[in-house]
Amino acid sequence: MVEKQHKVWFSKALKNWHLVENNRKMPWKGIKDPYKIWLSEIILQQTRVEQGLAYYNRFIESYPDVHALAKAADNQVFKLWEGLGYYSRCRNLIKTARAVSVEHAGLFPASKEGLLALSGIGNYTAAAIGSFAFGLPLAVVDGNVLRVLSRVFGISTPIDLPAGKKAFEHLADELLDTKNPALYNQAIMDLGATVCKPRQPICASCPFQQKCLAFKQGTIEQLPVKSKKIKQRERFFYYLILESKGKQLVRQRGGKDIWQDLYEFVLKETDEPVEEKELKSWLFWDLGAKKEKTALVSISDEMVHQLTHQKIRCRIVHLSSSALVEVEGYQWMDISSINQLAFPRLITRYQSSVQ
C-alpha cells in the first residue's frame, strides 16, 4: 500500500509538471465528448500518435458523431482505416458505433461496467473514456504509465504476467488523484510519452528524478520488465496482380486470419521463399495464364511487413493478359471500383510506389 505522503508527493509533482512544462498538444486533449475520446483511443491502440493524428482528423471530418459512423457502409470505414493495421479494431469500431447509436440513443454509457460491455473496449479504454468524459475515478494503465511506475518505484515484477498486471493496476489506483482523474491520467501518460521514454529518457526534465529508484540505482534501461519475448511466425506471400481489359482479379479475405474482410489480389502463400524463376512458372501455368497470352509488367523487390506475432515477406507480380482467366475464389472487377476497396497496408504501399 502506498503511504499517504508518497501519494500526495507523487500527485503534486505530476500536476505541477503537467501545468507548467507539459506542452504536448493533441486535438482530443481536454475535451469531454465521449465519442471523440473513444475514437482517439481506438485509433491509438498499437499506433503512434504521429501516425494516428491524421486518421483521427479524417474520421472526425467524415463521421462527426457516432450516428454518422454507425450509418456508414463497412467498406467505407475500412477504406478510411486503410494503413492503420490491426483491423479487428476497425470491426469493433463499427460494431460499437452501431450499438451506441441504436441501443443507447447515441449516448456512451457513463459507467465502467457499461463501457466494458461495448466491443473493443477493455479496462484501459474504459478508464480513459470514463475519466476524461465523465470524471470517473478510474486510473488508466497503458505502456507509458507502466514505464513511469516501474521506474519511479523500482518495481521489477514482469508487467506481462497476471500478478504483475494486478500489482500495477492496484498501485495506479492508489496513486490516482480521485478529485481530478482526467488531469492526473493525462499527465502521467504524457510524462511517459515525452520524458520517461522507452529509450533515452529525459531524466533531467522529470519531476520524479530525485526520488526515482531506477534513476538512483541505474536500472532505467532494464525497467519495466517483461517475462518473455513474443514468438514470431514468418510467412511468405506472393501476390499476382492479373490485369485484363481494364479489370483485375480480387477477393475479400475471410476466416480468422490476418486482414479479415480486406481485399487482396491473387495470393500464393508458401512456407519457404520462392525463387523468381519458380514464381514465374507458377504464374504462367498453375493459374492457366498461358505464356503466349500474358505480358510481365513488373516484379517487386521483397517487402517485409512486421506484425506483433508475424513477419510477412512479400513480393508482388503484375501481369497483363489478353484473356479473363478464371481463378477460383476471385472475381474480375473494374480498376476504378478496386481503388475504392480497402487493402492491407503492404499492398497499398506497393500501389503508391508504382503510381
Secondary structure as GFF3:
##gff-version 3
##sequence-region A 1 355
A	DSSP	alpha_helix	4	20	.	.	.	ID=ss1
A	DSSP	alpha_helix	34	44	.	.	.	ID=ss2
A	DSSP	alpha_helix	49	62	.	.	.	ID=ss3
A	DSSP	alpha_helix	66	71	.	.	.	ID=ss4
A	DSSP	alpha_helix	74	81	.	.	.	ID=ss5
A	DSSP	alpha_helix	88	103	.	.	.	ID=ss6
A	DSSP	alpha_helix	112	116	.	.	.	ID=ss7
A	DSSP	alpha_helix	123	134	.	.	.	ID=ss8
A	DSSP	alpha_helix	143	152	.	.	.	ID=ss9
A	DSSP	alpha_helix	162	175	.	.	.	ID=ss10
A	DSSP	alpha_helix	181	194	.	.	.	ID=ss11
A	DSSP	three_ten_helix	203	205	.	.	.	ID=ss12
A	DSSP	three_ten_helix	209	211	.	.	.	ID=ss13
A	DSSP	alpha_helix	213	217	.	.	.	ID=ss14
A	DSSP	three_ten_helix	220	222	.	.	.	ID=ss15
A	DSSP	beta_strand	233	244	.	.	.	ID=ss16
A	DSSP	beta_strand	247	252	.	.	.	ID=ss17
A	DSSP	beta_strand	263	264	.	.	.	ID=ss18
A	DSSP	beta_strand	266	270	.	.	.	ID=ss19
A	DSSP	alpha_helix	276	281	.	.	.	ID=ss20
A	DSSP	pi_helix	282	286	.	.	.	ID=ss21
A	DSSP	three_ten_helix	291	293	.	.	.	ID=ss22
A	DSSP	beta_strand	294	299	.	.	.	ID=ss23
A	DSSP	beta_strand	303	306	.	.	.	ID=ss24
A	DSSP	beta_strand	310	321	.	.	.	ID=ss25
A	DSSP	beta_strand	331	334	.	.	.	ID=ss26
A	DSSP	alpha_helix	335	338	.	.	.	ID=ss27
A	DSSP	alpha_helix	345	354	.	.	.	ID=ss28
###
